[in-house]
Amino acid sequence: MGYSKPTEVTRSYLESSPLPTHGKSYTVVSHKEVIDNTLNLLNASGFAITNEIYRSNMRANVAQGIYYLRPLNPIDKTILDEEELGMMFSWTNSYDKSTRFQCAIGAYVKVCSNGMVAGDMMNYSRKHTGSANMDIKNHIASQIKNAEKYYARIIKDKDTLKTIDMCKKTQSELVGRLFIDEDILDSQQVSCIKKEMEKPSFNYGVANDSAWAFYNHVTHALKKAHPRDWLADQQNFHDFMTAECISNLNKFIRDLTEYDLNTDNTDLNIDMTDTDLAIQIDEDVTEKRLIQDIYMGR
């Protein structure tokens, strides 16, 4: 939090950075080793790498790698039909003991390169001790093996967020909580989100009072996060939005569907006579549509 904008660097810069010397108990996991393992495992698992992005702080003590992926033979039809999101793999590594190694499969928004990483997909971090080298390689392989499952889950979250209205007042309240309560945002990022809410830098295909638009305003601001924090901030924010929006929506729908509809109009003195005062009902409206209209206040 409060760091300057991360610096984009080249792969060769990270690979040539001096290795740390912290004593016998410290296992050096070099940026080069992480990069080589990642590229080899992605290629062997049937992924085309469409872009590689590397960021670091000064002297590359903390480094980050982001890879945009295209599965060559996807099994899930959801992935074949997806146009807004691309698949992403990211890792964070350090030489200064400031953070453990972290990695995750996620997604990026094609129009703006904003990231999406769900919490249960980034449940691995490893201290640089003991057999860290082998453990890290194995976990990278595990993440890549489950890439399609993770990616499909994020697509589903995106589609749900697009159905949820979120007024400016609610968005402002959530920004305050993300800044004060959750400690995910710093003051610079809050200012960035304010500007995005007033005049978005990108067209996200939804109105500005959509939860999906708000999600992107925040992830756009998170681009300013330090490489040490970026992956965790992405995860924590996605979990926050899932709890605030998606989980609450699902609970609302579950609660609503638990009740049986009472179709007995006797106590209301209503009959089925077709008069000028009768209310017309669209018989093509589905149960799911009715539930959604109730939730949206329509």
Secondary structure, 3 states (H helix, E strand, C coil): CCCCCCEEECHHHHHCCCCCCCCCCCCCCCHHHHHHHHHHHHHHCCEEEEEEEEEECHHHCEEEEEEEEEECCCCCHHHHHCCCEEEEEEEEEECCCCCCEEEEEEEEECCCCCEECCHHHCCCEECCCCCHHHHHHHHHHHHHHCHHHHHHHHHHHHHHHCCCECCHHHHHHHHHHHHHCCCCCCHHHHHHHHHHHHCCCCCCCCCCCEHHHHHHHHHHHHHHCCHHHHHHHHHHHHHHHHHHHHHHHHHHHHHHHCCCCCCCCHHHCCCCCCCCCCCCCCCCCCHHHHHHHHHHCC
